[in-house]
Amino acid sequence: MSKATVLVSGASVAGPALAYWLHAYGFEVTVVERSPGLRPGGHAIDFTGEVHMTVLERMGVLADIERRQTGKTDWVMVDENGARRGLIPGDFIGGDVEILRGDLAEVLYGRTAGECEYLFGDTVTALTDTEHGVHVEFENAPARTFDLVIGCDGIHSRVRKLAFGAEKEFVQHEGYYYALAGGSHWENEPHWQRERARSLGCNAPGRLAMTGGSKASQFYLFASPELDYARDDLDAQRRIVAEKFAGMGWRVPSMLAELPDLDGFYLDAIAKVSMKNFVKGRVALVGDSAYGHTLAGFGTGLAVVGAYVLAGELALADGDHTVAFARYEQIMKRYIRKADDASPGRFLAPRTSLGVRLRNWFLGTRGFTLMVKYGDSAKNDIDLKNYPEIIAAQ
């Protein structure tokens, strides 16, 4: 197998998953991560369907994930008087297996930390793609040259910006923002005591406020054109949420009163990454950096499958990126087609009172059941090669 050197940017999910497979196939892997270490806890993410389960099983992490899984959280939609108006079942939200993002990162990191180099508290600042490698400059570490660079650094990818162009060329705002505050209600419960729970959500036109959810202790979603705010000014971002939800009834006033004291706050747009190509020269993108779609329900699974496919194709091509990148792009472009159809903002926070009522009615119909089945089938719509078996037989 190839001994090519690969720099992976991002140590959340896609990055460690890719590092696992690349190392298994003989590549020398370095992972760089802006955060000073793994981020514990966090919101819950899920995997659904045979394809996701197969990839996790082939990685040898499915049993660990199942041991750490959360319970399932039903979303009960209520009106401003607290009366129940609809239900989004936890089996839909939580997939076949749901786990806190921090727990998943810990599992994946544990499988790679002893074999791969991790550079925490650092980031890529410049890339120069040449015939013989990619010269990489870091914020802190000395510059180095790698055979390949893979961006697994999220929807606001630094690697994508440096290698492909400005974010505005690829990231489409979809008219909504979401905010998370406080840890998931699963965060402080032992893994073996996690049982099915319920969270409550209330709509006003163009707004959704939720408390007690698996995503965070508070979850907000609101319609808005693009906002101009500093991504590192959390107090200003909290004020945005307070302004957008001012005057809303139900439990919202008490939620907003608690908001300044909750840690783990995060605000971002619901956006979709659309790229004609997510490989260029010796640089490729995996996960949200290449085909992210916020809250659409495909992100984590797509990231893990994408990492599996890219590493497998690189191994099959014995490190020849010109062959492997083309195959990876062809396979993943087909797989992500149905993920592009999702519209999470309009579904969760309709812009009119009539829209809210129709959405709540829809939740109890066969149409919602069909929508769930469509999403499940989309996550299995790939001819998944058994890369480990094929490569072992070579």
Number of C-alpha atoms within 10 A of each C-alpha: 15 16 15 17 19 24 26 27 30 26 27 22 25 33 30 29 27 30 31 25 24 26 18 18 22 16 23 20 26 20 26 25 22 16 15 10 12 15 14 15 21 23 24 26 24 23 24 24 18 15 18 21 17 15 20 21 13 15 17 12 16 18 11 15 19 14 11 20 25 30 21 24 26 21 23 19 23 19 17 15 10 14 11 15 18 19 18 16 15 20 17 20 21 23 16 17 21 25 27 25 21 20 22 24 22 19 19 25 22 13 17 21 15 9 15 19 15 23 20 16 14 18 22 21 14 18 18 13 20 12 8 11 20 22 17 19 17 15 13 12 14 8 14 12 19 19 21 22 28 23 29 33 28 24 21 15 19 23 27 26 17 15 21 19 12 14 16 10 12 21 21 15 16 20 16 21 23 21 20 25 25 22 25 24 23 28 22 10 12 10 16 11 10 17 13 12 17 17 19 20 29 27 26 19 15 22 26 23 24 25 23 21 24 32 24 25 22 27 22 23 27 28 22 15 12 12 10 6 11 10 11 9 9 16 11 13 19 19 14 16 19 18 11 17 20 12 9 16 16 16 17 23 15 10 17 18 10 13 19 15 10 13 11 15 20 16 18 15 22 24 21 24 21 17 15 9 14 22 23 15 16 23 24 26 31 32 26 24 29 29 29 27 27 23 15 18 23 27 21 20 24 24 25 22 25 26 28 29 27 27 26 26 22 23 25 20 17 19 24 15 22 14 14 21 26 16 16 24 21 12 17 20 14 11 19 20 12 15 20 15 11 17 15 18 26 19 13 19 25 23 18 14 14 11 16 24 14 12 19 20 14 14 17 14 10 10 11 15 13 11 11 15 12 12 20 18 15 17 23 15 16 15 9 14 12 14 18 17 10 12 15 8 7 7
